[in-house]
């Protein structure tokens, strides 16, 4: 066995070992590249071709199969508190006014700072809103989204000029 083939074999074993220990889908792509480099070494291709094949195969595996693997291997992953907020309904407990940087909502018994997804809309206390995003420690919300699909009353959202939005 040539020294370069031993190098590729050691790299393959290391990549598989790291992947087995971490289960993070981080090094398995490079193990695939090392396997192709071993095959290229067996075919006695020049070292520079082996290196090029290693990088090409590793990058192709990384970019084209990783999204699919992450989707299927992490499907049982439990969302964190913040990730689970998007799409939930909340009740405004303090008027939301982006101009004054004020606003509070309650979601599942927890108080959160909130901002409207539209800077021109002020949302009054008591309005049911839907969380559309999380920005830092603030929830980004839009009016509407009562449980059961009903919409909040149109007069609960007012523009920054104080006129009701319908």
Chimera marker file (.cmm) of the C-alpha trace (Angstrom):
<marker_set name="trace">
<marker id="1" x="0.000" y="0.000" z="0.000" r="1" g="1" b="0" radius="0.5"/>
<marker id="2" x="1.319" y="3.435" z="-0.880" r="1" g="1" b="0" radius="0.5"/>
<marker id="3" x="1.660" y="6.199" z="1.691" r="1" g="1" b="0" radius="0.5"/>
<marker id="4" x="-1.017" y="8.308" z="0.032" r="1" g="1" b="0" radius="0.5"/>
<marker id="5" x="-3.506" y="5.426" z="0.177" r="1" g="1" b="0" radius="0.5"/>
<marker id="6" x="-2.722" y="4.997" z="3.880" r="1" g="1" b="0" radius="0.5"/>
<marker id="7" x="-3.336" y="8.731" z="4.341" r="1" g="1" b="0" radius="0.5"/>
<marker id="8" x="-6.757" y="8.486" z="2.650" r="1" g="1" b="0" radius="0.5"/>
<marker id="9" x="-7.629" y="5.384" z="4.685" r="1" g="1" b="0" radius="0.5"/>
<marker id="10" x="-6.696" y="7.104" z="7.962" r="1" g="1" b="0" radius="0.5"/>
<marker id="11" x="-8.716" y="10.174" z="6.918" r="1" g="1" b="0" radius="0.5"/>
<marker id="12" x="-11.711" y="7.959" z="6.091" r="1" g="1" b="0" radius="0.5"/>
<marker id="13" x="-11.526" y="6.215" z="9.477" r="1" g="1" b="0" radius="0.5"/>
<marker id="14" x="-11.137" y="9.524" z="11.337" r="1" g="1" b="0" radius="0.5"/>
<marker id="15" x="-14.106" y="11.074" z="9.546" r="1" g="1" b="0" radius="0.5"/>
<marker id="16" x="-16.298" y="8.065" z="10.295" r="1" g="1" b="0" radius="0.5"/>
<marker id="17" x="-15.153" y="7.989" z="13.934" r="1" g="1" b="0" radius="0.5"/>
<marker id="18" x="-15.879" y="11.695" z="14.431" r="1" g="1" b="0" radius="0.5"/>
<marker id="19" x="-19.287" y="11.269" z="12.805" r="1" g="1" b="0" radius="0.5"/>
<marker id="20" x="-20.083" y="8.266" z="14.992" r="1" g="1" b="0" radius="0.5"/>
<marker id="21" x="-19.160" y="10.218" z="18.126" r="1" g="1" b="0" radius="0.5"/>
<marker id="22" x="-20.954" y="13.463" z="17.267" r="1" g="1" b="0" radius="0.5"/>
<marker id="23" x="-23.861" y="12.319" z="15.067" r="1" g="1" b="0" radius="0.5"/>
<marker id="24" x="-23.888" y="15.897" z="13.812" r="1" g="1" b="0" radius="0.5"/>
<marker id="25" x="-23.730" y="15.226" z="10.058" r="1" g="1" b="0" radius="0.5"/>
<marker id="26" x="-20.469" y="17.134" z="9.854" r="1" g="1" b="0" radius="0.5"/>
<marker id="27" x="-17.724" y="14.813" z="8.641" r="1" g="1" b="0" radius="0.5"/>
<marker id="28" x="-19.568" y="12.065" z="6.794" r="1" g="1" b="0" radius="0.5"/>
<marker id="29" x="-19.314" y="14.071" z="3.553" r="1" g="1" b="0" radius="0.5"/>
<marker id="30" x="-15.531" y="14.102" z="3.793" r="1" g="1" b="0" radius="0.5"/>
<marker id="31" x="-15.537" y="10.371" z="4.467" r="1" g="1" b="0" radius="0.5"/>
<marker id="32" x="-17.235" y="9.983" z="1.075" r="1" g="1" b="0" radius="0.5"/>
<marker id="33" x="-14.538" y="12.118" z="-0.519" r="1" g="1" b="0" radius="0.5"/>
<marker id="34" x="-11.814" y="10.058" z="1.165" r="1" g="1" b="0" radius="0.5"/>
<marker id="35" x="-13.412" y="6.851" z="-0.107" r="1" g="1" b="0" radius="0.5"/>
<marker id="36" x="-13.324" y="8.160" z="-3.690" r="1" g="1" b="0" radius="0.5"/>
<marker id="37" x="-9.704" y="9.258" z="-3.163" r="1" g="1" b="0" radius="0.5"/>
<marker id="38" x="-8.849" y="5.701" z="-2.029" r="1" g="1" b="0" radius="0.5"/>
<marker id="39" x="-10.402" y="4.347" z="-5.218" r="1" g="1" b="0" radius="0.5"/>
<marker id="40" x="-8.421" y="6.897" z="-7.257" r="1" g="1" b="0" radius="0.5"/>
<marker id="41" x="-5.280" y="5.786" z="-5.438" r="1" g="1" b="0" radius="0.5"/>
<marker id="42" x="-6.032" y="2.162" z="-6.321" r="1" g="1" b="0" radius="0.5"/>
<marker id="43" x="-6.306" y="3.249" z="-9.964" r="1" g="1" b="0" radius="0.5"/>
<marker id="44" x="-2.891" y="4.896" z="-9.497" r="1" g="1" b="0" radius="0.5"/>
<marker id="45" x="-4.118" y="8.363" z="-10.454" r="1" g="1" b="0" radius="0.5"/>
<marker id="46" x="-1.692" y="11.197" z="-9.643" r="1" g="1" b="0" radius="0.5"/>
<marker id="47" x="-1.886" y="12.653" z="-6.124" r="1" g="1" b="0" radius="0.5"/>
<marker id="48" x="-3.177" y="16.020" z="-7.368" r="1" g="1" b="0" radius="0.5"/>
<marker id="49" x="-6.113" y="14.200" z="-9.066" r="1" g="1" b="0" radius="0.5"/>
<marker id="50" x="-6.829" y="12.327" z="-5.837" r="1" g="1" b="0" radius="0.5"/>
<marker id="51" x="-6.919" y="15.597" z="-3.911" r="1" g="1" b="0" radius="0.5"/>
<marker id="52" x="-9.155" y="17.237" z="-6.529" r="1" g="1" b="0" radius="0.5"/>
<marker id="53" x="-11.527" y="14.250" z="-6.483" r="1" g="1" b="0" radius="0.5"/>
<marker id="54" x="-11.589" y="14.320" z="-2.680" r="1" g="1" b="0" radius="0.5"/>
<marker id="55" x="-12.645" y="17.982" z="-2.621" r="1" g="1" b="0" radius="0.5"/>
<marker id="56" x="-15.134" y="17.708" z="-5.494" r="1" g="1" b="0" radius="0.5"/>
<marker id="57" x="-16.892" y="14.645" z="-4.077" r="1" g="1" b="0" radius="0.5"/>
<marker id="58" x="-16.887" y="16.048" z="-0.524" r="1" g="1" b="0" radius="0.5"/>
<marker id="59" x="-18.372" y="19.366" z="-1.638" r="1" g="1" b="0" radius="0.5"/>
<marker id="60" x="-20.965" y="17.719" z="-3.894" r="1" g="1" b="0" radius="0.5"/>
<marker id="61" x="-22.079" y="15.461" z="-1.054" r="1" g="1" b="0" radius="0.5"/>
<marker id="62" x="-22.141" y="18.389" z="1.351" r="1" g="1" b="0" radius="0.5"/>
<marker id="63" x="-24.192" y="20.720" z="-0.839" r="1" g="1" b="0" radius="0.5"/>
<marker id="64" x="-26.578" y="18.256" z="-2.463" r="1" g="1" b="0" radius="0.5"/>
<marker id="65" x="-27.260" y="15.584" z="0.136" r="1" g="1" b="0" radius="0.5"/>
<marker id="66" x="-26.847" y="17.410" z="3.448" r="1" g="1" b="0" radius="0.5"/>
<marker id="67" x="-30.195" y="19.291" z="3.248" r="1" g="1" b="0" radius="0.5"/>
<marker id="68" x="-32.005" y="16.000" z="2.642" r="1" g="1" b="0" radius="0.5"/>
<marker id="69" x="-30.112" y="14.206" z="5.395" r="1" g="1" b="0" radius="0.5"/>
<marker id="70" x="-30.738" y="16.992" z="7.899" r="1" g="1" b="0" radius="0.5"/>
<marker id="71" x="-34.435" y="16.972" z="7.012" r="1" g="1" b="0" radius="0.5"/>
<marker id="72" x="-34.823" y="13.229" z="7.605" r="1" g="1" b="0" radius="0.5"/>
<marker id="73" x="-32.408" y="12.747" z="10.502" r="1" g="1" b="0" radius="0.5"/>
<marker id="74" x="-33.606" y="15.749" z="12.522" r="1" g="1" b="0" radius="0.5"/>
<marker id="75" x="-37.349" y="15.333" z="12.031" r="1" g="1" b="0" radius="0.5"/>
<marker id="76" x="-37.839" y="14.219" z="15.641" r="1" g="1" b="0" radius="0.5"/>
<marker id="77" x="-35.928" y="17.224" z="16.992" r="1" g="1" b="0" radius="0.5"/>
<marker id="78" x="-38.004" y="19.177" z="19.496" r="1" g="1" b="0" radius="0.5"/>
<marker id="79" x="-38.317" y="22.866" z="18.723" r="1" g="1" b="0" radius="0.5"/>
<marker id="80" x="-36.924" y="25.234" z="21.296" r="1" g="1" b="0" radius="0.5"/>
<marker id="81" x="-39.131" y="27.723" z="23.093" r="1" g="1" b="0" radius="0.5"/>
<marker id="82" x="-38.330" y="30.498" z="20.629" r="1" g="1" b="0" radius="0.5"/>
<marker id="83" x="-38.680" y="28.336" z="17.492" r="1" g="1" b="0" radius="0.5"/>
<marker id="84" x="-42.110" y="27.165" z="18.621" r="1" g="1" b="0" radius="0.5"/>
<marker id="85" x="-43.449" y="30.733" z="18.880" r="1" g="1" b="0" radius="0.5"/>
<marker id="86" x="-43.870" y="31.373" z="15.157" r="1" g="1" b="0" radius="0.5"/>
<marker id="87" x="-47.475" y="30.777" z="14.116" r="1" g="1" b="0" radius="0.5"/>
<marker id="88" x="-48.887" y="30.874" z="17.659" r="1" g="1" b="0" radius="0.5"/>
<marker id="89" x="-51.572" y="33.284" z="18.839" r="1" g="1" b="0" radius="0.5"/>
<marker id="90" x="-50.829" y="35.831" z="21.536" r="1" g="1" b="0" radius="0.5"/>
<marker id="91" x="-52.795" y="38.438" z="23.446" r="1" g="1" b="0" radius="0.5"/>
<marker id="92" x="-51.497" y="41.988" z="23.552" r="1" g="1" b="0" radius="0.5"/>
<marker id="93" x="-51.018" y="43.027" z="27.195" r="1" g="1" b="0" radius="0.5"/>
<marker id="94" x="-49.448" y="46.405" z="26.436" r="1" g="1" b="0" radius="0.5"/>
<marker id="95" x="-50.145" y="48.508" z="23.330" r="1" g="1" b="0" radius="0.5"/>
<marker id="96" x="-47.706" y="47.691" z="20.521" r="1" g="1" b="0" radius="0.5"/>
<marker id="97" x="-46.284" y="50.826" z="18.940" r="1" g="1" b="0" radius="0.5"/>
<marker id="98" x="-43.103" y="50.439" z="16.874" r="1" g="1" b="0" radius="0.5"/>
<marker id="99" x="-42.499" y="54.193" z="16.812" r="1" g="1" b="0" radius="0.5"/>
<marker id="100" x="-42.382" y="54.336" z="20.619" r="1" g="1" b="0" radius="0.5"/>
<marker id="101" x="-40.686" y="50.906" z="20.872" r="1" g="1" b="0" radius="0.5"/>
<marker id="102" x="-43.354" y="49.624" z="23.198" r="1" g="1" b="0" radius="0.5"/>
<marker id="103" x="-45.427" y="46.481" z="23.285" r="1" g="1" b="0" radius="0.5"/>
<marker id="104" x="-46.024" y="43.343" z="25.311" r="1" g="1" b="0" radius="0.5"/>
<marker id="105" x="-47.815" y="40.105" z="24.531" r="1" g="1" b="0" radius="0.5"/>
<marker id="106" x="-48.598" y="36.941" z="26.438" r="1" g="1" b="0" radius="0.5"/>
<marker id="107" x="-48.078" y="33.581" z="24.732" r="1" g="1" b="0" radius="0.5"/>
<marker id="108" x="-48.762" y="30.389" z="26.641" r="1" g="1" b="0" radius="0.5"/>
<marker id="109" x="-48.566" y="32.218" z="29.972" r="1" g="1" b="0" radius="0.5"/>
<marker id="110" x="-45.224" y="33.868" z="29.144" r="1" g="1" b="0" radius="0.5"/>
<marker id="111" x="-44.688" y="37.607" z="28.745" r="1" g="1" b="0" radius="0.5"/>
<marker id="112" x="-42.759" y="38.737" z="25.670" r="1" g="1" b="0" radius="0.5"/>
<marker id="113" x="-41.773" y="42.101" z="24.253" r="1" g="1" b="0" radius="0.5"/>
<marker id="114" x="-43.406" y="42.553" z="20.877" r="1" g="1" b="0" radius="0.5"/>
<marker id="115" x="-43.306" y="44.642" z="17.711" r="1" g="1" b="0" radius="0.5"/>
<marker id="116" x="-45.770" y="44.885" z="14.873" r="1" g="1" b="0" radius="0.5"/>
<marker id="117" x="-44.683" y="43.476" z="11.512" r="1" g="1" b="0" radius="0.5"/>
<marker id="118" x="-45.910" y="46.786" z="10.002" r="1" g="1" b="0" radius="0.5"/>
<marker id="119" x="-44.285" y="49.926" z="11.432" r="1" g="1" b="0" radius="0.5"/>
<marker id="120" x="-47.405" y="51.977" z="10.574" r="1" g="1" b="0" radius="0.5"/>
<marker id="121" x="-49.772" y="49.822" z="12.626" r="1" g="1" b="0" radius="0.5"/>
<marker id="122" x="-50.357" y="50.300" z="16.353" r="1" g="1" b="0" radius="0.5"/>
<marker id="123" x="-52.009" y="47.316" z="18.029" r="1" g="1" b="0" radius="0.5"/>
<marker id="124" x="-54.121" y="47.950" z="21.103" r="1" g="1" b="0" radius="0.5"/>
<marker id="125" x="-54.143" y="45.997" z="24.359" r="1" g="1" b="0" radius="0.5"/>
<marker id="126" x="-56.480" y="43.011" z="24.321" r="1" g="1" b="0" radius="0.5"/>
<marker id="127" x="-56.029" y="42.278" z="20.620" r="1" g="1" b="0" radius="0.5"/>
<marker id="128" x="-55.335" y="38.721" z="19.555" r="1" g="1" b="0" radius="0.5"/>
<marker id="129" x="-52.252" y="38.618" z="17.307" r="1" g="1" b="0" radius="0.5"/>
<marker id="130" x="-50.302" y="35.958" z="15.439" r="1" g="1" b="0" radius="0.5"/>
<marker id="131" x="-46.546" y="35.635" z="15.877" r="1" g="1" b="0" radius="0.5"/>
<marker id="132" x="-44.872" y="35.875" z="12.454" r="1" g="1" b="0" radius="0.5"/>
<marker id="133" x="-41.195" y="35.909" z="13.483" r="1" g="1" b="0" radius="0.5"/>
<marker id="134" x="-38.742" y="36.280" z="16.348" r="1" g="1" b="0" radius="0.5"/>
<marker id="135" x="-36.162" y="39.054" z="16.307" r="1" g="1" b="0" radius="0.5"/>
<marker id="136" x="-33.694" y="38.822" z="19.160" r="1" g="1" b="0" radius="0.5"/>
<marker id="137" x="-35.858" y="38.746" z="22.289" r="1" g="1" b="0" radius="0.5"/>
<marker id="138" x="-38.928" y="40.317" z="20.657" r="1" g="1" b="0" radius="0.5"/>
<marker id="139" x="-41.813" y="38.649" z="18.907" r="1" g="1" b="0" radius="0.5"/>
<marker id="140" x="-42.896" y="40.138" z="15.599" r="1" g="1" b="0" radius="0.5"/>
<marker id="141" x="-46.692" y="39.972" z="15.382" r="1" g="1" b="0" radius="0.5"/>
<marker id="142" x="-49.610" y="40.858" z="13.125" r="1" g="1" b="0" radius="0.5"/>
<marker id="143" x="-53.206" y="41.512" z="14.159" r="1" g="1" b="0" radius="0.5"/>
<marker id="144" x="-55.668" y="38.660" z="13.807" r="1" g="1" b="0" radius="0.5"/>
<marker id="145" x="-55.599" y="34.942" z="14.301" r="1" g="1" b="0" radius="0.5"/>
<marker id="146" x="-58.223" y="34.121" z="16.903" r="1" g="1" b="0" radius="0.5"/>
<marker id="147" x="-58.340" y="30.422" z="17.762" r="1" g="1" b="0" radius="0.5"/>
<marker id="148" x="-60.527" y="28.597" z="15.251" r="1" g="1" b="0" radius="0.5"/>
<marker id="149" x="-59.440" y="30.800" z="12.363" r="1" g="1" b="0" radius="0.5"/>
<marker id="150" x="-61.574" y="33.844" z="13.301" r="1" g="1" b="0" radius="0.5"/>
<marker id="151" x="-60.048" y="37.238" z="12.719" r="1" g="1" b="0" radius="0.5"/>
<marker id="152" x="-59.690" y="39.885" z="15.384" r="1" g="1" b="0" radius="0.5"/>
<marker id="153" x="-62.083" y="42.801" z="15.222" r="1" g="1" b="0" radius="0.5"/>
<marker id="154" x="-60.808" y="45.314" z="12.648" r="1" g="1" b="0" radius="0.5"/>
<marker id="155" x="-61.010" y="48.278" z="15.029" r="1" g="1" b="0" radius="0.5"/>
<marker id="156" x="-58.318" y="46.779" z="17.283" r="1" g="1" b="0" radius="0.5"/>
<marker id="157" x="-55.545" y="47.763" z="14.897" r="1" g="1" b="0" radius="0.5"/>
<marker id="158" x="-54.986" y="51.468" z="14.329" r="1" g="1" b="0" radius="0.5"/>
<marker id="159" x="-52.557" y="53.300" z="12.101" r="1" g="1" b="0" radius="0.5"/>
<marker id="160" x="-49.867" y="55.556" z="13.527" r="1" g="1" b="0" radius="0.5"/>
<marker id="161" x="-52.163" y="58.521" z="12.745" r="1" g="1" b="0" radius="0.5"/>
<marker id="162" x="-54.799" y="57.077" z="15.076" r="1" g="1" b="0" radius="0.5"/>
<marker id="163" x="-57.308" y="56.029" z="12.422" r="1" g="1" b="0" radius="0.5"/>
<marker id="164" x="-58.802" y="52.555" z="12.494" r="1" g="1" b="0" radius="0.5"/>
<marker id="165" x="-57.558" y="50.106" z="9.897" r="1" g="1" b="0" radius="0.5"/>
<marker id="166" x="-60.203" y="47.830" z="8.355" r="1" g="1" b="0" radius="0.5"/>
<link id1="1" id2="2" r="1" g="1" b="0" radius="0.2"/>
<link id1="2" id2="3" r="1" g="1" b="0" radius="0.2"/>
<link id1="3" id2="4" r="1" g="1" b="0" radius="0.2"/>
<link id1="4" id2="5" r="1" g="1" b="0" radius="0.2"/>
<link id1="5" id2="6" r="1" g="1" b="0" radius="0.2"/>
<link id1="6" id2="7" r="1" g="1" b="0" radius="0.2"/>
<link id1="7" id2="8" r="1" g="1" b="0" radius="0.2"/>
<link id1="8" id2="9" r="1" g="1" b="0" radius="0.2"/>
<link id1="9" id2="10" r="1" g="1" b="0" radius="0.2"/>
<link id1="10" id2="11" r="1" g="1" b="0" radius="0.2"/>
<link id1="11" id2="12" r="1" g="1" b="0" radius="0.2"/>
<link id1="12" id2="13" r="1" g="1" b="0" radius="0.2"/>
<link id1="13" id2="14" r="1" g="1" b="0" radius="0.2"/>
<link id1="14" id2="15" r="1" g="1" b="0" radius="0.2"/>
<link id1="15" id2="16" r="1" g="1" b="0" radius="0.2"/>
<link id1="16" id2="17" r="1" g="1" b="0" radius="0.2"/>
<link id1="17" id2="18" r="1" g="1" b="0" radius="0.2"/>
<link id1="18" id2="19" r="1" g="1" b="0" radius="0.2"/>
<link id1="19" id2="20" r="1" g="1" b="0" radius="0.2"/>
<link id1="20" id2="21" r="1" g="1" b="0" radius="0.2"/>
<link id1="21" id2="22" r="1" g="1" b="0" radius="0.2"/>
<link id1="22" id2="23" r="1" g="1" b="0" radius="0.2"/>
<link id1="23" id2="24" r="1" g="1" b="0" radius="0.2"/>
<link id1="24" id2="25" r="1" g="1" b="0" radius="0.2"/>
<link id1="25" id2="26" r="1" g="1" b="0" radius="0.2"/>
<link id1="26" id2="27" r="1" g="1" b="0" radius="0.2"/>
<link id1="27" id2="28" r="1" g="1" b="0" radius="0.2"/>
<link id1="28" id2="29" r="1" g="1" b="0" radius="0.2"/>
<link id1="29" id2="30" r="1" g="1" b="0" radius="0.2"/>
<link id1="30" id2="31" r="1" g="1" b="0" radius="0.2"/>
<link id1="31" id2="32" r="1" g="1" b="0" radius="0.2"/>
<link id1="32" id2="33" r="1" g="1" b="0" radius="0.2"/>
<link id1="33" id2="34" r="1" g="1" b="0" radius="0.2"/>
<link id1="34" id2="35" r="1" g="1" b="0" radius="0.2"/>
<link id1="35" id2="36" r="1" g="1" b="0" radius="0.2"/>
<link id1="36" id2="37" r="1" g="1" b="0" radius="0.2"/>
<link id1="37" id2="38" r="1" g="1" b="0" radius="0.2"/>
<link id1="38" id2="39" r="1" g="1" b="0" radius="0.2"/>
<link id1="39" id2="40" r="1" g="1" b="0" radius="0.2"/>
<link id1="40" id2="41" r="1" g="1" b="0" radius="0.2"/>
<link id1="41" id2="42" r="1" g="1" b="0" radius="0.2"/>
<link id1="42" id2="43" r="1" g="1" b="0" radius="0.2"/>
<link id1="43" id2="44" r="1" g="1" b="0" radius="0.2"/>
<link id1="44" id2="45" r="1" g="1" b="0" radius="0.2"/>
<link id1="45" id2="46" r="1" g="1" b="0" radius="0.2"/>
<link id1="46" id2="47" r="1" g="1" b="0" radius="0.2"/>
<link id1="47" id2="48" r="1" g="1" b="0" radius="0.2"/>
<link id1="48" id2="49" r="1" g="1" b="0" radius="0.2"/>
<link id1="49" id2="50" r="1" g="1" b="0" radius="0.2"/>
<link id1="50" id2="51" r="1" g="1" b="0" radius="0.2"/>
<link id1="51" id2="52" r="1" g="1" b="0" radius="0.2"/>
<link id1="52" id2="53" r="1" g="1" b="0" radius="0.2"/>
<link id1="53" id2="54" r="1" g="1" b="0" radius="0.2"/>
<link id1="54" id2="55" r="1" g="1" b="0" radius="0.2"/>
<link id1="55" id2="56" r="1" g="1" b="0" radius="0.2"/>
<link id1="56" id2="57" r="1" g="1" b="0" radius="0.2"/>
<link id1="57" id2="58" r="1" g="1" b="0" radius="0.2"/>
<link id1="58" id2="59" r="1" g="1" b="0" radius="0.2"/>
<link id1="59" id2="60" r="1" g="1" b="0" radius="0.2"/>
<link id1="60" id2="61" r="1" g="1" b="0" radius="0.2"/>
<link id1="61" id2="62" r="1" g="1" b="0" radius="0.2"/>
<link id1="62" id2="63" r="1" g="1" b="0" radius="0.2"/>
<link id1="63" id2="64" r="1" g="1" b="0" radius="0.2"/>
<link id1="64" id2="65" r="1" g="1" b="0" radius="0.2"/>
<link id1="65" id2="66" r="1" g="1" b="0" radius="0.2"/>
<link id1="66" id2="67" r="1" g="1" b="0" radius="0.2"/>
<link id1="67" id2="68" r="1" g="1" b="0" radius="0.2"/>
<link id1="68" id2="69" r="1" g="1" b="0" radius="0.2"/>
<link id1="69" id2="70" r="1" g="1" b="0" radius="0.2"/>
<link id1="70" id2="71" r="1" g="1" b="0" radius="0.2"/>
<link id1="71" id2="72" r="1" g="1" b="0" radius="0.2"/>
<link id1="72" id2="73" r="1" g="1" b="0" radius="0.2"/>
<link id1="73" id2="74" r="1" g="1" b="0" radius="0.2"/>
<link id1="74" id2="75" r="1" g="1" b="0" radius="0.2"/>
<link id1="75" id2="76" r="1" g="1" b="0" radius="0.2"/>
<link id1="76" id2="77" r="1" g="1" b="0" radius="0.2"/>
<link id1="77" id2="78" r="1" g="1" b="0" radius="0.2"/>
<link id1="78" id2="79" r="1" g="1" b="0" radius="0.2"/>
<link id1="79" id2="80" r="1" g="1" b="0" radius="0.2"/>
<link id1="80" id2="81" r="1" g="1" b="0" radius="0.2"/>
<link id1="81" id2="82" r="1" g="1" b="0" radius="0.2"/>
<link id1="82" id2="83" r="1" g="1" b="0" radius="0.2"/>
<link id1="83" id2="84" r="1" g="1" b="0" radius="0.2"/>
<link id1="84" id2="85" r="1" g="1" b="0" radius="0.2"/>
<link id1="85" id2="86" r="1" g="1" b="0" radius="0.2"/>
<link id1="86" id2="87" r="1" g="1" b="0" radius="0.2"/>
<link id1="87" id2="88" r="1" g="1" b="0" radius="0.2"/>
<link id1="88" id2="89" r="1" g="1" b="0" radius="0.2"/>
<link id1="89" id2="90" r="1" g="1" b="0" radius="0.2"/>
<link id1="90" id2="91" r="1" g="1" b="0" radius="0.2"/>
<link id1="91" id2="92" r="1" g="1" b="0" radius="0.2"/>
<link id1="92" id2="93" r="1" g="1" b="0" radius="0.2"/>
<link id1="93" id2="94" r="1" g="1" b="0" radius="0.2"/>
<link id1="94" id2="95" r="1" g="1" b="0" radius="0.2"/>
<link id1="95" id2="96" r="1" g="1" b="0" radius="0.2"/>
<link id1="96" id2="97" r="1" g="1" b="0" radius="0.2"/>
<link id1="97" id2="98" r="1" g="1" b="0" radius="0.2"/>
<link id1="98" id2="99" r="1" g="1" b="0" radius="0.2"/>
<link id1="99" id2="100" r="1" g="1" b="0" radius="0.2"/>
<link id1="100" id2="101" r="1" g="1" b="0" radius="0.2"/>
<link id1="101" id2="102" r="1" g="1" b="0" radius="0.2"/>
<link id1="102" id2="103" r="1" g="1" b="0" radius="0.2"/>
<link id1="103" id2="104" r="1" g="1" b="0" radius="0.2"/>
<link id1="104" id2="105" r="1" g="1" b="0" radius="0.2"/>
<link id1="105" id2="106" r="1" g="1" b="0" radius="0.2"/>
<link id1="106" id2="107" r="1" g="1" b="0" radius="0.2"/>
<link id1="107" id2="108" r="1" g="1" b="0" radius="0.2"/>
<link id1="108" id2="109" r="1" g="1" b="0" radius="0.2"/>
<link id1="109" id2="110" r="1" g="1" b="0" radius="0.2"/>
<link id1="110" id2="111" r="1" g="1" b="0" radius="0.2"/>
<link id1="111" id2="112" r="1" g="1" b="0" radius="0.2"/>
<link id1="112" id2="113" r="1" g="1" b="0" radius="0.2"/>
<link id1="113" id2="114" r="1" g="1" b="0" radius="0.2"/>
<link id1="114" id2="115" r="1" g="1" b="0" radius="0.2"/>
<link id1="115" id2="116" r="1" g="1" b="0" radius="0.2"/>
<link id1="116" id2="117" r="1" g="1" b="0" radius="0.2"/>
<link id1="117" id2="118" r="1" g="1" b="0" radius="0.2"/>
<link id1="118" id2="119" r="1" g="1" b="0" radius="0.2"/>
<link id1="119" id2="120" r="1" g="1" b="0" radius="0.2"/>
<link id1="120" id2="121" r="1" g="1" b="0" radius="0.2"/>
<link id1="121" id2="122" r="1" g="1" b="0" radius="0.2"/>
<link id1="122" id2="123" r="1" g="1" b="0" radius="0.2"/>
<link id1="123" id2="124" r="1" g="1" b="0" radius="0.2"/>
<link id1="124" id2="125" r="1" g="1" b="0" radius="0.2"/>
<link id1="125" id2="126" r="1" g="1" b="0" radius="0.2"/>
<link id1="126" id2="127" r="1" g="1" b="0" radius="0.2"/>
<link id1="127" id2="128" r="1" g="1" b="0" radius="0.2"/>
<link id1="128" id2="129" r="1" g="1" b="0" radius="0.2"/>
<link id1="129" id2="130" r="1" g="1" b="0" radius="0.2"/>
<link id1="130" id2="131" r="1" g="1" b="0" radius="0.2"/>
<link id1="131" id2="132" r="1" g="1" b="0" radius="0.2"/>
<link id1="132" id2="133" r="1" g="1" b="0" radius="0.2"/>
<link id1="133" id2="134" r="1" g="1" b="0" radius="0.2"/>
<link id1="134" id2="135" r="1" g="1" b="0" radius="0.2"/>
<link id1="135" id2="136" r="1" g="1" b="0" radius="0.2"/>
<link id1="136" id2="137" r="1" g="1" b="0" radius="0.2"/>
<link id1="137" id2="138" r="1" g="1" b="0" radius="0.2"/>
<link id1="138" id2="139" r="1" g="1" b="0" radius="0.2"/>
<link id1="139" id2="140" r="1" g="1" b="0" radius="0.2"/>
<link id1="140" id2="141" r="1" g="1" b="0" radius="0.2"/>
<link id1="141" id2="142" r="1" g="1" b="0" radius="0.2"/>
<link id1="142" id2="143" r="1" g="1" b="0" radius="0.2"/>
<link id1="143" id2="144" r="1" g="1" b="0" radius="0.2"/>
<link id1="144" id2="145" r="1" g="1" b="0" radius="0.2"/>
<link id1="145" id2="146" r="1" g="1" b="0" radius="0.2"/>
<link id1="146" id2="147" r="1" g="1" b="0" radius="0.2"/>
<link id1="147" id2="148" r="1" g="1" b="0" radius="0.2"/>
<link id1="148" id2="149" r="1" g="1" b="0" radius="0.2"/>
<link id1="149" id2="150" r="1" g="1" b="0" radius="0.2"/>
<link id1="150" id2="151" r="1" g="1" b="0" radius="0.2"/>
<link id1="151" id2="152" r="1" g="1" b="0" radius="0.2"/>
<link id1="152" id2="153" r="1" g="1" b="0" radius="0.2"/>
<link id1="153" id2="154" r="1" g="1" b="0" radius="0.2"/>
<link id1="154" id2="155" r="1" g="1" b="0" radius="0.2"/>
<link id1="155" id2="156" r="1" g="1" b="0" radius="0.2"/>
<link id1="156" id2="157" r="1" g="1" b="0" radius="0.2"/>
<link id1="157" id2="158" r="1" g="1" b="0" radius="0.2"/>
<link id1="158" id2="159" r="1" g="1" b="0" radius="0.2"/>
<link id1="159" id2="160" r="1" g="1" b="0" radius="0.2"/>
<link id1="160" id2="161" r="1" g="1" b="0" radius="0.2"/>
<link id1="161" id2="162" r="1" g="1" b="0" radius="0.2"/>
<link id1="162" id2="163" r="1" g="1" b="0" radius="0.2"/>
<link id1="163" id2="164" r="1" g="1" b="0" radius="0.2"/>
<link id1="164" id2="165" r="1" g="1" b="0" radius="0.2"/>
<link id1="165" id2="166" r="1" g="1" b="0" radius="0.2"/>
</marker_set>
